[in-house]
Amino acid sequence: MEPNKKKKGTGLRWIPQDTFDLIPRYLIEQVEPIGGVKPEKLYEFGPAICKSPFNILGVFAPMDDKSKDYGAAKGFMWAGINPLTEKIDVHMLSIDKEYRGRGIIKEAKNIIEKIIAKSALRGMTFRTVIPEAFEKAGFVESEIKIMEG
Protein backbone atom coordinates (compact mmCIF):
# COMPACT_ATOMS: atom_id res chain seq x y z
CA MET A 1 0.00 0.00 0.00
CA GLU A 2 1.24 3.49 -0.85
CA PRO A 3 2.31 5.67 2.06
CA ASN A 4 -0.34 8.18 3.20
CA LYS A 5 -3.05 6.32 1.30
CA LYS A 6 -6.15 5.53 3.40
CA LYS A 7 -7.47 2.00 3.52
CA LYS A 8 -10.85 1.56 1.88
CA GLY A 9 -13.63 0.68 4.31
CA THR A 10 -13.36 0.22 8.04
CA GLY A 11 -10.64 -2.42 7.99
CA LEU A 12 -12.82 -4.49 10.34
CA ARG A 13 -13.99 -8.06 9.90
CA TRP A 14 -17.43 -9.45 10.80
CA ILE A 15 -17.40 -12.19 13.44
CA PRO A 16 -20.77 -13.87 14.16
CA GLN A 17 -21.62 -14.22 17.87
CA ASP A 18 -24.05 -16.24 19.94
CA THR A 19 -23.92 -13.97 23.00
CA PHE A 20 -24.13 -10.27 23.79
CA ASP A 21 -21.58 -10.77 26.59
CA LEU A 22 -18.63 -10.14 24.29
CA ILE A 23 -19.92 -6.75 23.11
CA PRO A 24 -18.32 -3.85 24.99
CA ARG A 25 -20.87 -1.90 27.03
CA TYR A 26 -19.91 1.46 25.46
CA LEU A 27 -20.92 0.22 21.99
CA ILE A 28 -24.44 -0.51 23.26
CA GLU A 29 -24.66 2.72 25.27
CA GLN A 30 -23.83 4.93 22.29
CA VAL A 31 -26.92 3.80 20.35
CA GLU A 32 -29.36 6.68 20.68
CA PRO A 33 -33.02 5.74 20.65
CA ILE A 34 -35.36 7.96 22.61
CA GLY A 35 -35.14 6.99 26.27
CA GLY A 36 -31.66 5.52 25.99
CA VAL A 37 -30.44 1.96 25.78
CA LYS A 38 -29.89 -0.14 28.88
CA PRO A 39 -27.05 -2.59 28.14
CA GLU A 40 -27.88 -4.68 31.20
CA LYS A 41 -31.21 -5.63 29.52
CA LEU A 42 -29.39 -6.98 26.45
CA TYR A 43 -26.96 -8.87 28.65
CA GLU A 44 -29.88 -10.22 30.75
CA PHE A 45 -32.16 -11.24 27.87
CA GLY A 46 -29.30 -12.13 25.51
CA PRO A 47 -29.27 -15.88 26.16
CA ALA A 48 -32.97 -16.17 25.22
CA ILE A 49 -32.62 -13.83 22.23
CA CYS A 50 -29.61 -15.71 20.90
CA LYS A 51 -31.43 -19.08 21.02
CA SER A 52 -33.71 -17.93 18.21
CA PRO A 53 -32.77 -19.22 14.76
CA PHE A 54 -33.97 -15.83 13.47
CA ASN A 55 -31.33 -13.91 15.46
CA ILE A 56 -28.30 -12.36 13.74
CA LEU A 57 -25.54 -11.00 15.97
CA GLY A 58 -21.90 -10.24 15.38
CA VAL A 59 -19.02 -7.94 16.16
CA PHE A 60 -16.68 -5.97 13.95
CA ALA A 61 -13.03 -6.46 14.96
CA PRO A 62 -9.72 -5.35 13.42
CA MET A 63 -8.64 -7.64 10.59
CA ASP A 64 -5.09 -7.84 11.88
CA ASP A 65 -6.28 -9.14 15.25
CA LYS A 66 -5.65 -12.88 14.88
CA SER A 67 -6.39 -13.67 18.50
CA LYS A 68 -9.66 -14.98 19.86
CA ASP A 69 -9.84 -11.93 22.16
CA TYR A 70 -13.13 -10.33 21.22
CA GLY A 71 -12.41 -7.52 23.67
CA ALA A 72 -11.01 -5.93 20.54
CA ALA A 73 -14.55 -5.50 19.14
CA LYS A 74 -14.89 -2.05 17.60
CA GLY A 75 -18.53 -2.42 16.58
CA PHE A 76 -21.50 -4.74 16.48
CA MET A 77 -24.72 -5.42 14.60
CA TRP A 78 -27.84 -7.07 15.99
CA ALA A 79 -30.64 -8.04 13.62
CA GLY A 80 -33.45 -10.51 13.26
CA ILE A 81 -35.26 -12.25 10.45
CA ASN A 82 -38.93 -11.26 10.33
CA PRO A 83 -40.74 -14.27 8.80
CA LEU A 84 -43.91 -12.23 8.14
CA THR A 85 -42.26 -9.54 6.00
CA GLU A 86 -39.46 -11.85 4.83
CA LYS A 87 -36.98 -9.11 5.66
CA ILE A 88 -34.06 -8.73 8.02
CA ASP A 89 -34.71 -6.00 10.58
CA VAL A 90 -31.50 -4.48 11.93
CA HIS A 91 -32.18 -3.43 15.52
CA MET A 92 -28.77 -1.99 16.36
CA LEU A 93 -25.62 -1.06 14.46
CA SER A 94 -22.88 0.57 16.49
CA ILE A 95 -19.28 1.45 15.65
CA ASP A 96 -16.45 2.93 17.69
CA LYS A 97 -15.94 6.66 17.02
CA GLU A 98 -12.49 5.88 15.60
CA TYR A 99 -14.12 3.98 12.69
CA ARG A 100 -17.05 6.29 11.89
CA GLY A 101 -17.32 7.72 8.39
CA ARG A 102 -15.43 4.80 6.87
CA GLY A 103 -18.33 2.82 5.44
CA ILE A 104 -19.75 0.67 8.24
CA ILE A 105 -23.29 1.04 6.86
CA LYS A 106 -22.25 -0.30 3.46
CA GLU A 107 -20.30 -3.13 5.09
CA ALA A 108 -23.32 -4.05 7.24
CA LYS A 109 -25.54 -3.88 4.15
CA ASN A 110 -23.21 -6.29 2.31
CA ILE A 111 -23.33 -8.77 5.21
CA ILE A 112 -27.13 -8.63 5.31
CA GLU A 113 -27.39 -8.97 1.50
CA LYS A 114 -25.43 -12.24 1.68
CA ILE A 115 -27.82 -13.60 4.32
CA ILE A 116 -30.81 -12.44 2.25
CA ALA A 117 -29.52 -14.24 -0.85
CA LYS A 118 -28.75 -17.43 1.11
CA SER A 119 -32.16 -17.45 2.83
CA ALA A 120 -34.30 -16.24 -0.11
CA LEU A 121 -35.54 -13.19 1.80
CA ARG A 122 -36.93 -9.97 0.28
CA GLY A 123 -34.90 -7.16 1.84
CA MET A 124 -33.77 -5.35 4.97
CA THR A 125 -34.73 -2.53 7.29
CA PHE A 126 -32.59 -0.50 9.68
CA ARG A 127 -33.78 1.33 12.80
CA THR A 128 -31.94 4.65 13.03
CA VAL A 129 -32.04 8.16 14.40
CA ILE A 130 -29.58 9.29 11.70
CA PRO A 131 -31.39 8.61 8.39
CA GLU A 132 -29.00 10.90 6.49
CA ALA A 133 -26.16 8.42 6.97
CA PHE A 134 -28.29 5.62 5.53
CA GLU A 135 -29.49 7.72 2.59
CA LYS A 136 -25.83 8.18 1.61
CA ALA A 137 -25.56 4.37 1.48
CA GLY A 138 -28.56 4.08 -0.86
CA PHE A 139 -31.39 3.49 1.62
CA VAL A 140 -34.78 5.20 1.33
CA GLU A 141 -37.31 6.03 4.02
CA SER A 142 -39.95 3.37 4.48
CA GLU A 143 -43.66 4.04 4.15
CA ILE A 144 -44.11 2.27 7.50
CA LYS A 145 -43.67 4.50 10.53
CA ILE A 146 -42.81 3.28 13.99
CA MET A 147 -45.49 4.24 16.50
CA GLU A 148 -44.87 4.34 20.23
CA GLY A 149 -47.31 4.33 23.11
Secondary structure in CASP SS format (residue, H / E / C, confidence):
PFRMAT SS
TARGET T0000
AUTHOR 0000-0000-0000
METHOD secondary structure of the structure
MODEL  1
M C 1.00
E C 1.00
P C 1.00
N C 1.00
K C 1.00
K C 1.00
K C 1.00
K C 1.00
G C 1.00
T C 1.00
G C 1.00
L E 1.00
R E 1.00
W E 1.00
I E 1.00
P E 1.00
Q C 1.00
D C 1.00
T C 1.00
F C 1.00
D C 1.00
L C 1.00
I C 1.00
P C 1.00
R H 1.00
Y H 1.00
L H 1.00
I H 1.00
E H 1.00
Q C 1.00
V C 1.00
E C 1.00
P C 1.00
I C 1.00
G C 1.00
G C 1.00
V C 1.00
K C 1.00
P H 1.00
E H 1.00
K H 1.00
L H 1.00
Y H 1.00
E H 1.00
F H 1.00
G H 1.00
P H 1.00
A H 1.00
I H 1.00
C H 1.00
K H 1.00
S C 1.00
P C 1.00
F C 1.00
N E 1.00
I E 1.00
L E 1.00
G E 1.00
V E 1.00
F E 1.00
A E 1.00
P E 1.00
M C 1.00
D C 1.00
D C 1.00
K C 1.00
S C 1.00
K C 1.00
D C 1.00
Y H 1.00
G H 1.00
A H 1.00
A C 1.00
K C 1.00
G E 1.00
F E 1.00
M E 1.00
W E 1.00
A E 1.00
G E 1.00
I E 1.00
N E 1.00
P C 1.00
L C 1.00
T C 1.00
E C 1.00
K E 1.00
I E 1.00
D E 1.00
V E 1.00
H E 1.00
M E 1.00
L E 1.00
S E 1.00
I E 1.00
D C 1.00
K H 1.00
E H 1.00
Y H 1.00
R C 1.00
G C 1.00
R C 1.00
G C 1.00
I H 1.00
I H 1.00
K H 1.00
E H 1.00
A H 1.00
K H 1.00
N H 1.00
I H 1.00
I H 1.00
E H 1.00
K H 1.00
I H 1.00
I H 1.00
A H 1.00
K H 1.00
S H 1.00
A C 1.00
L C 1.00
R C 1.00
G E 1.00
M E 1.00
T E 1.00
F E 1.00
R C 1.00
T C 1.00
V C 1.00
I C 1.00
P H 1.00
E H 1.00
A H 1.00
F H 1.00
E H 1.00
K H 1.00
A C 1.00
G C 1.00
F C 1.00
V C 1.00
E C 1.00
S C 1.00
E C 1.00
I C 1.00
K C 1.00
I C 1.00
M C 1.00
E C 1.00
G C 1.00
END
